[in-house]
């Protein structure tokens, strides 16, 4: 999905079989809290341009949408299961996860005072599917065959196939509820006219032209409390401003000068690592919070290629990767080694790749190649797009793969993102570096889009045991904890066939001025940055 960032125990009331607000606190709590005179400005490099949920599908937009719109469900802090938001309860009504029913909390309104009803929910879902913006999230709603309002407060979804991940999808901005009296049915709404029902409303928006030209993007968005909001969020600030930066160095300068009070996870890795070290050594008054992120990076293989189509070549490569050295020497420990397709912190994570391959071992790698009678050295081209570490990542991986003389690697960098994506889709590369920021924290979202016949990374690999059986079984299991065994079976097949090698998952580093409070409360693997948790200690 998105370009950056993205999210175990859920709060006691969160679950996918039936989510209800009972036991989670009053649903009538006003959006108040200790917010008087506490304005906050945050800096980010997550450039974005569209604030209509039907056309917004990047981390920069979802950062704002999660705070200005409501969905039926939302991800509570540190939760991997969604809980009610605009709904007071949601549940699958049958045993096959093909019908889903939500009851809305009554008396809700958009920031313009219009009532929020089941008709708005139906309109929002049907509108996103109808517009089907090429840069929007309509694909997440593909399993919804129909959605119907029953009165003002009940919505029933009929699915074309079992989809236990529907609650998680609805909890993202793909499920954002829009005002049917304001948003046109067949086109996107201009940013200046946006109306939502979340804890904040847009006060003003400024745009800029990115360095190097191109379409305008947001330069600044000013959010103020939505006094019509009736959900459970309690704002700890009186205004929240988001400023957008093209360069990591400009963001760091703004932080140093006090032009921003905090940054999201946008600082250059070595800068974030140095700030954390300075904080630990008492050399800075900045507060650097290290949190979870489910953003993950992989080596993907073109399995239709004569060389990388040989499973022994892929297994040998998996045996030669030294993730610990990569995390330590290239990324200054701002990432952590990943031995699973599903990152740490997401249900379904395991250590399948470590269990089979362990640490780098040249003799074991050679054994795979020798048994398959592969001529040595294996000539391999490894390709990457632009990296935040320059060429250090690909050069280090080249060196690791060439250990013992088993591979002869040509490393190449494609600096044009469009050309890199096109090259993958046309099968021009043998092995290539890719990254994935999931839409929602569920194991299916780290497997189905990546390693089936329709892989977004175009590996050309498919196993009917996964695509035609196990993933379908997984989507029938509304209790996602109970689905772990199914996804473990999937990973055991993947670890033997290696269409992709998991390398590392990012850590999240948020830097804030010493007077900023609440950052720790919103940094987690859900991918939702809760502006309302951030306050200012004026003492």
Protein Blocks (a to p, Z undefined) as FASTA:
>chain_A
ZZedcdjbdcfkbcfkbccfehnapfkbccebjfehpacddddfbdcfbfcfklgccfkl
mmmmmmmbccfbdcdehiabdcdfkbmbdcdfbfnopaccddddehiacfkopacdfklm
mmmmmmmmmnopakbcklmmmmpmbdcdehjkbccdddfbdcfklmmmmmpmklpccdfk
lmcfkbccdfklgccfbfbdcfbdcddddehiajdddfbdcddddfkbccfbdcfbfbdc
ddddfbfklmmmmmmnopafbdcdkbcfklmmmmmmmmmnopafbdcdddddfbdcdddd
dfkbmklmpmklmmmmmmmpcfklmmmmmnnopaccdfbfbdghiahiacklmmmnmpad
fklmmmmmmmnopacdddddddddddfkljmmmmmmmmmmmgghlaccdddddfblklmm
mmmmnopafbdcdddddfbdcfklmmmmmmmmklcklnopacfklmmmmmmmmmmmmblm
lmmmmmmmmmmmmmmnopaccfbdcdddddddfkbghklmmgcfkopacfklpccdfZZ
